Structure formats: structure tokens, C-alpha cells
């Protein structure tokens, strides 16, 4: 089966310092082992690389890698770039470049690469310039109110900046497609002025001539609102919409569109929260693998699923007060009449209960096969890949997963 690779860098100076950094080919970028991750999902990983101001290079870059393991994953994405159309990395590169050409504040795309086999995309990556001291909007909003950058005056200034930048983006004919708070970075000038920087445009996004249509505007703003709807900041939302529409008071048409935005935002809020939690669970897995590599003696290992839950049941004697509580179901068998491979774990502030079979309504549900679970709890190198291959299904409050697993590591 024929294999092809493409590594595209538009600016020759960028190619020079990338090569000096060890990123001169698709293979080098895909094989690079990062020290830390900025974000992890089921199909992608994003990590920073410190460069230093040499030869016109930025101080930091971010590399986002997508992998499509197995024929099933490639077939599912045939019409989304794995066979027909642009790859995800090339799409993001082109949209970010076009956004910057239209004067929209977006991070600078530096390069993208692809590896294909028989025409099917196996992996791709995007390299963008990194910004120093640029937390995402969701991280910034999670800081305590006592933080000087979270004061009422600062919040109003930030809301006005975001409303202006998103309004200008839509007027310039760009729909982002993934306008969640995690995809908006915030920096501050020396005089304290806020600046927003957009990252990770989604395939739902597009660039067109003329202003963005109303439906696309509602979709983008629904993504934006869904990231903060659970925080209950209604006053901030009204202030944002007034600034976005440049009105001192919402008109009837504005209120009608706002209701459409809220309706869509509520549908997307749960999925967005769950996505962030899944990323946290996968990040816990990565830390276990790193710990196993650095200090194998301190990592708990087991040869059976029942052994894992037996050890978890013994953890009740050393269970400390925890903020995470709830009930989790673990299912390792597809047979409806077989309860030997099903477990219920209940966490309370002062106890851990492990029972065979499924009991009560779960806050978290985990379904997988025994081999995959043992790879995870034993911190094998291929465990992360198994999560990316969707060999484990997680639904509900995924904050319970690392809390449960860490009990046997104490």
C-alpha cells in the first residue's frame, strides 16, 4: 500500500529553526515525546515546546497531533479529511491563516503535516505559535473572585473586548465553529488592556464573502455561551450580548435571537463539560504511565480485574475525606445474566464501598474489556492508545474515575 507524507511550512525562516529544533520531517514530529500536555482528547493531543528567541523563532510553539488508528476510524472520517477533502490539521491551518488575513485575532499557524497510506489519512499535525502568559477563557474564569484580574471592572473590560472581537469576526465573514471558552486565549498588555486570541477552529466553521449568516452566528454564540452557562452568570451574558449587538438595551429581535442562542447552548453545555472531564481522565492515565516509567516500584499492579476491586475495597481503611463523591458502575461483560464482571463503587466522604453487580443509579459508567482495563490500571505504554481507539466507554461524572483509581496509589 502506497505511503505519502507532506510537511508544509510557508515561511522559509520557520523551516530553518524548526529543522534546528528537530522538526524537519513528518516522522520527527509524530515521534516526538513531549514532557507535558496542554490538552488531550480521544483523538488528539496538544503540547508545548519551548524554543527560545533564536533566528526569528517564537519563544514557544504548540503542536497538535491527530491520529487515526484502525480502518474503522479512517472510514468514519472519509468525508471529513481521512480520504476526501482536507485533513483536520490542514483545515485549521488554512482557517487560522485566513482569519489573520482578515484582521481577526488568531494565533499564527506555522506548519502542518500529514501521513497517508493508500490515500487514507493515518496521522496529521498542526504547529502554531505559542503565547506567553495566555490562559484560556475557561481557566481565567475559574480563578477566584479575589483575583485582581477577576474584579468587576476587569470583567466588564474583558466582556467588551470579546464582544467586539467576535462581532468583527462575524462581520468579516468567518464562522469559527468551535467557539468554546477553551479555544479563546486571553493576554494583557503592559497597560492592562485585554486581548483575545482564537485557536482551534472546528470543521463546522467556514470563511465566506460578506457577513456571517444569522444561523451561523447563533451556532457560534451558542458554543460560546455553553461554556459559561453552568456558572449562572446571567448579568455577564446580557452585558455581552448588548456589547455584541452594540445596543444599550436588548430589542425584541435581539431577545428572540438570544432565546435561540440559549436553547442551543443548553443542548451543548453538558457535552462540553463531559468533553473536558474526559480529557482530565485521559490526563490521569498519562500521569500513571509517566509514574510507572520513573518509579515502577510505587505503582500498584494487578493481574486480574477482581484483584483491582479487591484492592480498592481494602482502601476503605485509609480513605481520607475527599471532595469527590458518587456511585460508579464498571462493566466488563456484555452478557446480561453475568454479574461476575460487573462492579459498583460508591465513594462517600468517609468510606469506600465495593459490591459485585450493579446497584443503584450511577453517576459514572465505565464499559470496557478486562484487557483494556488492566492495561490502564497497570500503566502500560499502550493504554493511552487504547483510550484513543475508543476501547473504553465512559459516561457521566468522569471526575470520579481518577478519584477512585488514586485510592490504591495512596
LOZA-982268 format. One line per 5 residues: number of its first residue (from 1); for each residue x, y, z of N, C-alpha, C. Coordinates in steps of 0.02 Angstrom, whole numbers, plus 50000, padded with zeros to 5 digits. Example, Ala and Ser with C-alpha at 12.3 -4.5 7.8 and 13.67 -1.06 7.14 Angstrom:
1) 50660 49716 50390 50615 49775 50390 50660 49835 50390; 50642 49888 50354 50684 49947 50357 50645 50002 50394
***
This chain:
1) 50043 49941 50000 50000 50000 50000 50044 50062 50000; 50032 50108 49954 50074 50168 49947 50068 50213 50007; 50123 50245 50023 50126 50290 50081 50152 50357 50058; 50121 50410 50083 50142 50478 50064 50143 50523 50126; 50188 50572 50124 50194 50620 50179 50201 50690 50151
6) 50172 50738 50186 50177 50808 50166 50190 50849 50228; 50241 50892 50224 50259 50937 50279 50262 51007 50249; 50213 51049 50265 50206 51115 50233 50224 51170 50282; 50274 51210 50264 50294 51270 50302 50298 51327 50252; 50256 51377 50258 50253 51431 50209 50314 51477 50211
11) 50337 51494 50272 50392 51541 50279 50459 51504 50285; 50507 51516 50240 50572 51482 50243 50608 51491 50310; 50607 51550 50342 50640 51556 50408 50611 51507 50459; 50545 51496 50456 50515 51448 50503 50541 51378 50491; 50550 51360 50429 50576 51293 50413 50646 51284 50441
16) 50685 51338 50440 50755 51334 50464 50757 51319 50539; 50722 51359 50579 50727 51347 50651 50688 51285 50673; 50637 51265 50636 50604 51202 50651 50651 51143 50641; 50691 51146 50587 50740 51093 50575 50793 51091 50630; 50815 51150 50652 50864 51152 50707 50835 51125 50772
21) 50770 51131 50778 50737 51106 50838 50725 51031 50835; 50734 51001 50776 50723 50930 50767 50657 50913 50736; 50625 50963 50705 50560 50952 50672 50567 50967 50598; 50605 50926 50564 50617 50936 50493 50576 50891 50448; 50539 50844 50479 50500 50796 50439 50438 50776 50478
26) 50391 50745 50441 50330 50720 50473 50347 50668 50526; 50394 50624 50511 50412 50571 50557 50440 50599 50623; 50481 50651 50619 50510 50680 50679 50456 50711 50724; 50407 50744 50694 50354 50775 50734 50310 50722 50766; 50293 50670 50729 50248 50618 50755 50282 50576 50809
31) 50348 50568 50806 50383 50527 50855 50406 50566 50916; 50400 50631 50915 50423 50672 50971 50385 50655 51034; 50421 50646 51090 50390 50631 51154 50390 50693 51198; 50332 50723 51208 50328 50786 51246 50338 50775 51321; 50359 50827 51355 50367 50825 51427 50301 50837 51463
36) 50256 50875 51433 50192 50889 51463 50141 50902 51409; 50077 50897 51426 50023 50908 51379 49982 50969 51399; 49957 51005 51350 49912 51061 51363 49840 51039 51359; 49825 50989 51316 49757 50963 51309 49761 50894 51278; 49714 50851 51299 49709 50783 51274 49637 50767 51262
41) 49622 50737 51205 49554 50711 51192 49561 50640 51166; 49505 50612 51145 49507 50543 51123 49546 50533 51058; 49555 50586 51018 49589 50578 50953 49647 50625 50943; 49659 50670 50990 49712 50719 50980 49748 50734 51045; 49807 50763 51037 49848 50785 51094 49883 50848 51075
46) 49885 50895 51121 49917 50960 51109 49969 50971 51163; 50028 50991 51144 50082 51001 51193 50126 51060 51172; 50156 51093 51222 50201 51150 51207 50273 51126 51198; 50310 51165 51160 50382 51154 51153 50416 51222 51160; 50461 51227 51208 50497 51289 51218 50552 51295 51165
51) 50554 51352 51132 50600 51361 51076 50656 51409 51094; 50637 51469 51115 50687 51521 51129 50693 51567 51069; 50705 51631 51081 50707 51681 51026 50772 51676 50986; 50777 51624 50945 50837 51615 50904 50817 51613 50831; 50849 51652 50790 50837 51651 50719 50766 51671 50701
56) 50737 51717 50739 50669 51739 50724 50615 51691 50748; 50634 51640 50786 50585 51591 50810 50547 51619 50870; 50484 51598 50880 50447 51618 50940 50476 51584 51002; 50459 51609 51060 50484 51578 51121 50453 51509 51133; 50393 51499 51108 50359 51436 51120 50315 51420 51060
61) 50308 51356 51045 50260 51333 50994 50216 51279 51025; 50159 51269 50993 50114 51214 51013 50105 51167 50955; 50109 51103 50969 50099 51052 50918 50036 51012 50935; 49990 51009 50888 49928 50970 50897 49930 50912 50849; 49929 50851 50876 49933 50792 50835 49867 50754 50835
66) 49844 50735 50776 49786 50692 50767 49810 50624 50742; 49781 50571 50770 49797 50504 50746 49733 50466 50731; 49734 50428 50677 49676 50389 50656 49697 50316 50654; 49688 50282 50709 49712 50213 50716 49656 50164 50695; 49672 50123 50648 49624 50073 50627 49582 50095 50568
71) 49560 50046 50528 49521 50061 50469 49454 50091 50486; 49425 50070 50542 49359 50096 50561 49361 50172 50570; 49412 50196 50606 49418 50268 50617 49428 50305 50552; 49463 50275 50505 49476 50309 50442 49414 50310 50398; 49376 50255 50399 49316 50252 50359 49263 50301 50386
76) 49258 50307 50453 49209 50353 50482 49224 50425 50463; 49286 50440 50450 49304 50509 50434 49319 50520 50360; 49293 50475 50317 49309 50480 50245 49292 50548 50216; 49235 50574 50234 49213 50638 50206 49231 50697 50251; 49274 50683 50300 49298 50737 50344 49374 50739 50344
81) 49403 50719 50288 49475 50729 50280 49519 50667 50283; 49493 50609 50305 49536 50550 50306 49546 50519 50237; 49501 50535 50190 49509 50514 50121 49492 50570 50072; 49434 50601 50081 49413 50656 50038 49417 50722 50076; 49438 50774 50043 49441 50839 50074 49505 50850 50114
86) 49506 50906 50150 49566 50924 50188 49569 50886 50254; 49630 50872 50276 49639 50844 50342 49621 50896 50394; 49610 50875 50456 49593 50922 50509 49649 50973 50519; 49712 50950 50515 49768 50995 50525 49772 51048 50469; 49762 51026 50407 49765 51074 50352 49707 51123 50355
91) 49648 51097 50374 49589 51141 50380 49602 51195 50432; 49627 51177 50491 49639 51226 50543 49694 51275 50521; 49744 51250 50487 49798 51294 50463 49770 51346 50415; 49730 51324 50367 49702 51370 50317 49655 51421 50349; 49612 51399 50395 49565 51445 50426 49600 51496 50469
96) 49649 51474 50509 49686 51521 50551 49723 51573 50508; 49753 51550 50453 49788 51596 50408 49740 51646 50378; 49680 51623 50357 49631 51667 50328 49603 51716 50379; 49594 51693 50441 49570 51738 50494 49620 51795 50504; 49683 51779 50505 49733 51831 50515 49735 51879 50456
101) 49725 51853 50395 49724 51897 50336 49665 51945 50339; 49611 51925 50372 49552 51968 50377 49553 52011 50441; 49609 52011 50475 49616 52054 50533 49585 52027 50597; 49572 51963 50599 49541 51932 50659 49597 51906 50704; 49593 51920 50770 49647 51898 50815 49648 51822 50823
106) 49695 51790 50791 49703 51717 50795 49777 51701 50801; 49793 51645 50831 49863 51625 50837 49892 51613 50768; 49958 51621 50762 49990 51614 50697 50004 51541 50682; 49977 51515 50626 49993 51446 50606 50062 51445 50573; 50103 51396 50592 50171 51392 50567 50179 51337 50516
111) 50151 51279 50530 50160 51222 50484 50106 51170 50497; 50098 51126 50447 50055 51067 50458 50086 51009 50419; 50069 50949 50440 50096 50890 50407 50045 50834 50406; 50052 50789 50359 50006 50733 50351 50044 50669 50333; 50018 50613 50355 50043 50548 50334 49984 50507 50310
116) 49987 50482 50249 49933 50442 50220 49960 50375 50197; 49913 50326 50198 49929 50259 50173 49872 50236 50129; 49887 50223 50066 49834 50204 50019 49782 50258 50011; 49802 50321 50020 49755 50377 50015 49721 50394 50080; 49720 50348 50128 49688 50361 50193 49736 50397 50239
121) 49709 50445 50276 49749 50483 50324 49761 50441 50386; 49824 50433 50405 49842 50396 50466 49857 50443 50524; 49886 50500 50509 49903 50549 50562 49915 50617 50528; 49903 50669 50567 49918 50737 50543 49933 50780 50604; 49963 50838 50593 49979 50882 50648 49979 50954 50625
126) 49970 50999 50672 49971 51071 50661 50020 51103 50711; 50062 51148 50687 50108 51184 50731 50088 51258 50729; 50077 51286 50788 50059 51357 50793 50106 51392 50842; 50109 51457 50835 50150 51497 50882 50116 51500 50950; 50155 51492 51002 50128 51495 51070 50132 51565 51099
131) 50085 51580 51143 50083 51645 51176 50102 51636 51249; 50143 51681 51275 50163 51678 51345 50110 51711 51388; 50099 51682 51446 50051 51707 51494 49983 51720 51460; 49957 51667 51429 49893 51673 51393 49847 51616 51413; 49815 51621 51471 49767 51569 51492 49706 51569 51446
136) 49675 51512 51440 49612 51509 51403 49557 51541 51445; 49503 51559 51413 49450 51595 51447 49418 51552 51502; 49414 51485 51491 49385 51443 51543 49430 51439 51604; 49496 51438 51593 49543 51438 51650 49540 51505 51687; 49538 51559 51649 49535 51626 51679 49472 51635 51720
141) 49415 51611 51694 49351 51620 51729 49347 51577 51792; 49388 51525 51797 49386 51481 51856 49426 51509 51914; 49463 51563 51902 49502 51592 51957 49456 51624 52008; 49476 51627 52071 49433 51655 52123 49418 51729 52111; 49361 51751 52136 49340 51820 52128 49390 51868 52159
146) 49426 51845 52210 49475 51888 52243 49535 51903 52199; 49544 51865 52144 49598 51878 52097 49589 51948 52068; 49642 51990 52067 49636 52058 52040 49611 52060 51969; 49626 52008 51929 49604 52006 51860 49532 51984 51852; 49499 51968 51908 49430 51946 51906 49383 51997 51938
151) 49407 52057 51952 49365 52109 51980 49311 52131 51932; 49258 52163 51957 49202 52185 51914 49224 52227 51855; 49269 52275 51867 49292 52319 51813 49329 52279 51760; 49373 52234 51782 49411 52194 51735 49365 52148 51694; 49314 52121 51726 49268 52076 51691 49230 52115 51637
156) 49209 52175 51652 49173 52215 51602 49218 52230 51542; 49281 52248 51556 49327 52262 51501 49338 52201 51458; 49344 52142 51489 49355 52081 51451 49293 52064 51409; 49233 52072 51438 49171 52059 51402 49166 52104 51340; 49183 52167 51348 49180 52214 51291 49230 52194 51237
161) 49290 52172 51256 49340 52151 51207 49316 52089 51170; 49290 52040 51206 49266 51979 51174 49208 51993 51127; 49161 52035 51149 49104 52052 51107 49127 52087 51043; 49174 52133 51049 49200 52169 50991 49235 52122 50942; 49278 52078 50969 49317 52034 50925 49272 51983 50890
166) 49223 51956 50926 49179 51906 50895 49132 51940 50844; 49110 52000 50860 49069 52038 50812 49108 52052 50748; 49170 52075 50755 49211 52089 50697 49225 52025 50656; 49234 51969 50691 49246 51906 50657 49186 51887 50613; 49127 51893 50641 49066 51875 50603 49054 51924 50547
171) 49067 51988 50558 49059 52037 50504 49109 52026 50448; 49167 51997 50466 49218 51983 50415 49203 51918 50377; 49148 51884 50395 49128 51825 50358 49157 51760 50383; 49179 51757 50446 49210 51696 50473 49167 51667 50528; 49149 51604 50520 49117 51565 50573 49171 51520 50602
176) 49182 51524 50668 49236 51485 50699 49218 51411 50703; 49158 51395 50724 49135 51326 50727 49150 51290 50792; 49192 51318 50835 49208 51286 50899 49225 51340 50950; 49181 51388 50956 49196 51449 50995 49185 51438 51070; 49211 51383 51096 49207 51370 51167 49262 51409 51203
181) 49252 51419 51268 49300 51459 51307 49370 51429 51306; 49376 51364 51299 49442 51333 51297 49480 51352 51233; 49444 51378 51183 49476 51397 51120 49486 51472 51112; 49481 51507 51169 49493 51579 51169 49547 51594 51221; 49604 51619 51198 49659 51637 51244 49655 51711 51259
186) 49676 51729 51319 49673 51799 51341 49742 51822 51364; 49765 51878 51336 49827 51909 51359 49812 51980 51381; 49861 52010 51416 49854 52079 51439 49916 52118 51421; 49905 52178 51395 49961 52222 51379 49989 52252 51443; 50045 52287 51436 50076 52318 51495 50031 52369 51528
191) 49985 52398 51490 49939 52447 51519 49876 52414 51546; 49874 52347 51545 49816 52311 51572 49761 52296 51524; 49767 52319 51462 49715 52307 51412 49713 52233 51393; 49652 52206 51385 49643 52135 51368 49646 52125 51292; 49670 52067 51273 49669 52047 51203 49648 51974 51199
196) 49607 51957 51151 49586 51888 51141 49622 51859 51081; 49634 51793 51082 49667 51758 51028 49631 51692 51017; 49607 51680 50956 49568 51621 50942 49612 51564 50919; 49595 51503 50940 49630 51442 50919 49579 51389 50899; 49602 51336 50869 49562 51275 50856 49495 51287 50822
201) 49494 51317 50763 49430 51320 50726 49406 51250 50709; 49341 51240 50712 49313 51173 50700 49290 51166 50628; 49278 51104 50607 49256 51092 50539 49188 51123 50523; 49150 51138 50575 49086 51172 50564 49097 51245 50542; 49158 51269 50552 49174 51338 50535 49184 51347 50460
206) 49183 51409 50438 49193 51424 50367 49211 51498 50359; 49241 51512 50302 49255 51581 50284 49218 51597 50220; 49180 51650 50220 49140 51668 50161 49144 51742 50148; 49121 51762 50089 49117 51833 50073 49055 51863 50105; 49063 51922 50134 49007 51954 50168 49000 51929 50239
211) 48954 51958 50276 48945 51942 50346 48918 51871 50355; 48932 51842 50413 48908 51775 50430 48832 51776 50435; 48800 51724 50411 48728 51720 50413 48703 51711 50485; 48638 51726 50495 48610 51725 50562 48616 51656 50595; 48602 51603 50557 48607 51536 50586 48677 51519 50610
216) 48728 51539 50572 48797 51527 50591 48816 51569 50651; 48789 51630 50655 48802 51672 50713 48773 51640 50776; 48711 51616 50772 48679 51583 50829 48720 51522 50850; 48744 51483 50802 48783 51423 50817 48848 51441 50854; 48885 51490 50828 48947 51511 50860 48935 51537 50931
221) 48886 51581 50938 48872 51610 51004 48844 51558 51052; 48809 51507 51027 48785 51453 51070 48844 51414 51099; 48896 51402 51058 48957 51370 51084 48988 51414 51138; 48992 51478 51125 49022 51524 51173 48983 51525 51239; 48918 51530 51235 48876 51533 51295 48876 51467 51332
226) 48879 51410 51296 48876 51344 51329 48933 51333 51378; 48990 51366 51365 49048 51357 51410 49038 51390 51477; 48994 51441 51480 48985 51477 51543 48915 51472 51572; 48870 51434 51538 48801 51433 51560 48793 51401 51628; 48836 51352 51645 48831 51318 51710 48855 51362 51767
231) 48889 51417 51750 48913 51462 51803 48859 51512 51824; 48804 51514 51785 48747 51555 51805 48759 51630 51804; 48804 51654 51760 48820 51725 51757 48775 51760 51706; 48711 51766 51723 48662 51794 51677 48676 51867 51662; 48698 51905 51713 48713 51976 51702 48769 51984 51651
236) 48820 51943 51656 48875 51947 51609 48852 51929 51538; 48806 51881 51533 48781 51861 51467 48743 51918 51434; 48699 51951 51472 48661 52007 51445 48708 52063 51425; 48758 52077 51467 48807 52129 51451 48846 52112 51388; 48863 52048 51380 48899 52027 51320 48856 52036 51257
241) 48794 52014 51259 48750 52020 51201 48737 52093 51183; 48729 52136 51232 48719 52207 51217 48781 52236 51182; 48840 52217 51207 48901 52242 51176 48911 52211 51106; 48892 52148 51098 48900 52116 51033 48856 52150 50981; 48793 52165 51000 48747 52197 50953 48753 52274 50954
246) 48796 52300 50997 48807 52372 51002 48742 52409 51017; 48706 52386 51068 48644 52418 51090 48648 52428 51165; 48614 52479 51190 48613 52491 51262 48558 52450 51296; 48511 52427 51255 48457 52386 51282 48435 52337 51229; 48423 52274 51249 48405 52222 51201 48338 52237 51170
251) 48336 52236 51103 48274 52247 51067 48236 52181 51061; 48176 52185 51034 48134 52124 51027 48169 52072 50984; 48199 52094 50928 48234 52047 50884 48294 52017 50919; 48329 52058 50961 48386 52033 50998 48365 51980 51048; 48309 51992 51082 48285 51943 51132 48265 51878 51098
256) 48237 51882 51039 48217 51822 51003 48279 51780 50984; 48331 51814 50959 48392 51779 50941 48427 51752 51003; 48424 51791 51058 48454 51769 51121 48422 51704 51146; 48356 51699 51137 48321 51637 51158 48345 51578 51116; 48356 51589 51051 48382 51536 51008 48453 51515 51031
261) 48493 51565 51048 48562 51551 51071 48560 51510 51135; 48519 51529 51183 48515 51494 51247 48489 51423 51238; 48440 51415 51194 48413 51348 51182 48467 51301 51155; 48506 51325 51107 48560 51285 51080 48616 51275 51130; 48630 51327 51170 48684 51323 51219 48669 51270 51272
266) 48607 51264 51294 48590 51214 51344 48600 51143 51317; 48588 51134 51252 48598 51068 51222 48672 51050 51221; 48715 51100 51213 48786 51087 51205 48825 51089 51270; 48796 51118 51322 48832 51128 51385 48855 51062 51416; 48808 51014 51420 48826 50950 51452 48881 50914 51413
271) 48877 50917 51346 48928 50884 51305 48996 50917 51314; 48997 50983 51320 49060 51018 51329 49091 51003 51396; 49050 51002 51449 49076 50986 51516 49103 50914 51517; 49066 50869 51484 49088 50799 51481 49153 50793 51443; 49161 50831 51389 49222 50828 51350 49282 50848 51391
276) 49275 50901 51429 49330 50924 51472 49347 50873 51525; 49294 50839 51552 49306 50789 51603 49341 50728 51575; 49322 50708 51513 49356 50652 51480 49430 50667 51471; 49444 50729 51452 49514 50749 51445 49551 50743 51510; 49519 50760 51566 49550 50753 51631 49564 50680 51649
281) 49518 50636 51630 49527 50565 51644 49585 50536 51604; 49590 50556 51540 49645 50532 51499 49711 50560 51523; 49709 50622 51548 49769 50653 51575 49793 50615 51637; 49744 50590 51678 49763 50548 51735 49799 50485 51712; 49774 50454 51658 49806 50396 51630 49878 50411 51609
286) 49888 50468 51576 49956 50486 51555 50003 50493 51614; 49978 50523 51669 50020 50531 51728 50039 50463 51758; 49994 50415 51756 50009 50348 51781 50065 50316 51740; 50062 50324 51674 50113 50296 51631 50181 50328 51647; 50181 50394 51655 50244 50429 51672 50271 50406 51739
291) 50227 50396 51787 50248 50373 51853 50277 50303 51850; 50246 50260 51809 50271 50192 51801 50341 50191 51770; 50353 50237 51723 50418 50240 51691 50472 50266 51738; 50454 50312 51782 50504 50344 51825 50515 50305 51890; 50463 50271 51915 50469 50237 51979 50420 50178 51980
296) 50441 50124 51949 50396 50066 51940 50377 50034 52006; 50418 50042 52058 50403 50009 52121 50343 50040 52157; 50327 50104 52142 50274 50138 52179 50206 50133 52145; 50202 50098 52088 50139 50093 52053 50107 50026 52067; 50044 50028 52089 50008 49966 52102 49996 49928 52038
301) 50004 49862 52040 49991 49820 51982 49948 49760 52002; 49909 49737 51955 49865 49679 51969 49860 49637 51906; 49846 49572 51915 49841 49526 51859 49769 49511 51841; 49721 49537 51879 49651 49523 51866 49607 49582 51884; 49549 49586 51852 49502 49640 51868 49477 49632 51939
306) 49463 49570 51960 49439 49559 52028 49491 49580 52079; 49556 49571 52062 49609 49592 52107 49610 49667 52116; 49596 49704 52062 49594 49776 52067 49540 49799 52115; 49479 49769 52109 49424 49791 52152 49432 49765 52223; 49468 49710 52232 49483 49687 52300 49529 49737 52334
311) 49579 49761 52297 49624 49811 52325 49587 49876 52338; 49540 49892 52295 49501 49953 52305 49458 49948 52367; 49430 49888 52380 49389 49879 52440 49431 49886 52503; 49494 49865 52500 49538 49872 52558 49557 49945 52571; 49549 49987 52521 49569 50057 52528 49524 50094 52577
316) 49467 50065 52596 49421 50099 52642 49456 50113 52709; 49506 50072 52727 49540 50082 52790 49585 50143 52790; 49602 50168 52732 49646 50227 52729 49615 50281 52685; 49549 50277 52678 49514 50327 52638 49509 50393 52677; 49530 50447 52646 49528 50512 52678 49470 50553 52651
321) 49453 50606 52687 49399 50649 52665 49414 50676 52595; 49366 50666 52549 49376 50688 52481 49316 50729 52459; 49330 50776 52414 49276 50818 52389 49235 50783 52336; 49262 50729 52306 49227 50692 52253 49188 50635 52284; 49123 50634 52275 49080 50580 52300 49034 50558 52244
326) 49011 50495 52248 48964 50471 52198 48968 50396 52190; 48928 50370 52143 48925 50298 52131 48945 50284 52058; 48989 50234 52049 49013 50217 51983 48999 50144 51967; 48978 50131 51906 48968 50063 51881 49025 50045 51834; 49054 49986 51843 49106 49960 51799 49080 49896 51768
331) 49079 49894 51701 49051 49837 51665 49105 49808 51619; 49120 49744 51629 49172 49711 51589 49145 49653 51549; 49079 49643 51550 49048 49587 51514 48986 49612 51478; 48974 49587 51418 48915 49605 51381 48857 49557 51394; 48868 49506 51434 48815 49458 51449 48769 49487 51503
336) 48706 49491 51487 48658 49522 51534 48647 49480 51596; 48659 49416 51593 48647 49372 51650 48710 49356 51690; 48765 49388 51673 48829 49376 51706 48848 49437 51748; 48845 49428 51814 48861 49484 51859 48932 49481 51886; 48968 49428 51868 49036 49420 51897 49084 49472 51870
341) 49069 49501 51813 49114 49551 51784 49084 49621 51789; 49043 49633 51839 49013 49699 51849 49022 49720 51922; 49039 49783 51931 49053 49807 51998 49022 49875 52008; 49004 49889 52071 48981 49955 52091 49027 49982 52144; 49053 50042 52133 49097 50075 52182 49062 50139 52205
346) 49055 50146 52270 49022 50205 52299 49071 50242 52343; 49082 50305 52328 49125 50348 52368 49083 50395 52411; 49097 50396 52475 49066 50444 52521 49123 50482 52555; 49109 50535 52592 49163 50573 52623 49208 50532 52670; 49183 50476 52697 49224 50438 52744 49225 50363 52731
351) 49205 50341 52673 49204 50269 52661 49206 50254 52586; 49228 50192 52570 49227 50165 52502 49191 50099 52505; 49141 50090 52463 49104 50027 52461 49110 49997 52392; 49130 49934 52388 49136 49897 52325 49092 49836 52329; 49045 49829 52282 49000 49772 52280 49000 49741 52211
356) 48989 49676 52208 48984 49641 52144 48914 49651 52115; 48910 49666 52052 48846 49680 52020 48833 49754 52018; 48778 49773 51985 48760 49843 51978 48706 49861 52028; 48719 49914 52067 48672 49935 52119 48659 50009 52113; 48595 50029 52113 48577 50099 52112 48592 50133 52046
361) 48575 50196 52044 48586 50236 51984 48657 50265 51986; 48697 50254 51933 48767 50276 51937 48776 50350 51917; 48827 50381 51946 48849 50447 51924 48900 50440 51868; 48933 50381 51866 48984 50367 51816 48975 50296 51792; 48980 50285 51726 48976 50218 51698 49038 50206 51655
366) 49072 50150 51667 49132 50132 51630 49120 50063 51599; 49125 50058 51533 49118 49994 51499 49179 49981 51456; 49210 49924 51466 49269 49906 51427 49279 49831 51434; 49333 49806 51406 49350 49735 51414 49405 49729 51467; 49412 49670 51498 49462 49663 51552 49532 49681 51531
371) 49552 49663 51469 49621 49676 51448 49635 49751 51444; 49587 49789 51419 49597 49862 51415 49602 49892 51485; 49558 49871 51531 49561 49899 51598 49626 49882 51633; 49650 49821 51626 49713 49802 51657 49771 49841 51627; 49768 49856 51562 49820 49897 51532 49820 49966 51562
376) 49761 49992 51579 49756 50059 51609 49782 50059 51680; 49756 50014 51723 49775 50017 51794 49847 49994 51805; 49875 49956 51757 49944 49935 51763 49992 49983 51728; 49963 50037 51700 50003 50091 51670 50050 50066 51615; 50023 50025 51570 50063 50002 51513 50069 50057 51461
381) 50119 50052 51419 50130 50103 51369 50074 50108 51318; 50040 50053 51304 49988 50055 51253 49920 50074 51280; 49915 50090 51344 49850 50106 51373 49821 50170 51343; 49862 50221 51334 49838 50284 51306 49809 50272 51236; 49843 50230 51197 49818 50216 51130 49751 50181 51132
386) 49741 50139 51182 49677 50103 51186 49619 50151 51201; 49633 50202 51240 49581 50252 51252 49567 50290 51188; 49619 50307 51150 49609 50341 51087 49572 50299 51036; 49579 50233 51042 49544 50187 50996 49472 50174 51017; 49449 50209 51070 49381 50203 51094 49366 50132 51119
391) 49417 50100 51148 49407 50034 51177 49377 50038 51247; 49370 50098 51273 49339 50108 51338 49286 50162 51331; 49226 50149 51357 49169 50195 51352 49156 50224 51421; 49158 50289 51426 49149 50323 51490 49092 50373 51483; 49044 50369 51528 48988 50416 51529 48975 50439 51600
396) 48956 50503 51606 48939 50530 51672 48994 50572 51701; 48998 50574 51768 49045 50616 51804 49114 50583 51803; 49155 50600 51754 49220 50568 51747 49270 50590 51799; 49253 50640 51840 49297 50659 51896 49303 50602 51946; 49254 50556 51946 49256 50500 51992 49311 50450 51974
401) 49326 50446 51909 49375 50395 51887 49444 50404 51916; 49476 50462 51909 49542 50470 51941 49538 50467 52018; 49482 50490 52047 49475 50487 52120 49475 50415 52145; 49439 50371 52108 49437 50301 52127 49505 50267 52118; 49536 50279 52060 49599 50247 52045 49655 50269 52092
406) 49653 50332 52113 49707 50358 52156 49704 50326 52226; 49648 50296 52244 49643 50266 52310 49695 50210 52319; 49704 50170 52268 49752 50115 52275 49824 50138 52265; 49833 50201 52246 49901 50228 52238 49925 50263 52301; 49878 50276 52349 49898 50313 52409 49950 50275 52450
***
